[in-house]
Amino acid sequence: MESHKLFRPLGGIAAAATVAGLALSWISARKYHRDDLTIDEAKKTWTPEQQAKADAELKAALEEKEEK
């Protein structure tokens, strides 16, 4: 049996599997929904490092605003 006759169906199967995988990925992405959180709700989930960074950025922004 010639090899190209063997690989032709395998190529079709691989292409079909790729298309099916992409379709499932697209469907999953369409159904995904992030909850809308306010800043105060989100702060409850922050680590101490994230909170410290946010506080420092807020302080710097307020100081910059006062200088203007």
HELIX and SHEET records of a PDB file:
HELIX    1   1 SER A    3  LYS A   31  1                                  29    
HELIX    2   2 ILE A   39  LYS A   43  1                                   5    
HELIX    3   3 PRO A   48  GLU A   67  1                                  20    
END                                                                             
